[in-house]
Amino acid sequence: NGCATSPRQPPTIGACQRFHTSPAPAAATMLARAVRAPAARLAPRWCRQMAVQKFPVPEMGDSISEGTVLELSKQVGDYVALEEVLVVVETDKVTVDVRSPAAGTITKWFANPDDTIEVGSDLIEIDVGVGEPAPGAAPPPAPAAAAPAAPP
């Protein structure tokens, strides 16, 4: 058939068209170049810049559009685990524990205690995947286990 699977015949254009028109060879070439390049040279350009992420104030209910920051659980430079309580927000209806959407090191707060914050506005900036829990720090609470079903 003229494809690369035949050792006696060189590949012909059109015989293996799905292989020749696929973007996979270009992607494989780019990956091979990235693997050969020194990691120190690549990291500052694309890897570390994408690690710092801003996270907004999450939805707190259907008709709730803003709240007041009561307490910040962590400070800039502290490590925060996934689902760890970051801030306590009080609204006119409920008090909400806002949990961390990612694990990493806090680089910036966009709110302070007693500030009024709106849903969707920037709340925190986290350097995702950087840092580690302080020695002796308690792990974040595990989600409650579901109650066993009653036998039929």
SULNOR-V617475 format. One record per backbone hydrogen bond with DSSP energy under -0.5 kcal/mol. CO is the residue of the C=O (numbers start at 0). NH is the residue of the N-H. Records with the same first field share a line. If there is no record, write none. Layout:
BEGIN
CO = NH, NH
END
This chain:
BEGIN
1 = 11
2 = 5
4 = 6
11 = 14, 15
13 = 16
15 = 18, 19
16 = 20
21 = 24
22 = 26
23 = 27
24 = 28
25 = 29
26 = 30
27 = 31
28 = 32
29 = 33
30 = 34
31 = 35
32 = 36
37 = 40, 41
38 = 42
39 = 43
41 = 44, 45, 46
42 = 46, 47
45 = 49
47 = 50, 51
50 = 52, 127
52 = 125
54 = 122, 123
56 = 119
60 = 63
62 = 64
64 = 118
66 = 116
67 = 89
68 = 113
70 = 72, 87
74 = 77
77 = 105
79 = 103
80 = 83
83 = 99
85 = 72, 73
86 = 88, 97
87 = 69, 70
88 = 95
89 = 67
93 = 90
95 = 88, 97
96 = 98
97 = 85, 86
99 = 82
102 = 128
103 = 79
104 = 126
105 = 76
107 = 124
111 = 114
114 = 68, 116
116 = 66
117 = 120
120 = 56
122 = 109
123 = 54
124 = 106, 107
125 = 52, 127
126 = 104, 129
133 = 136
END
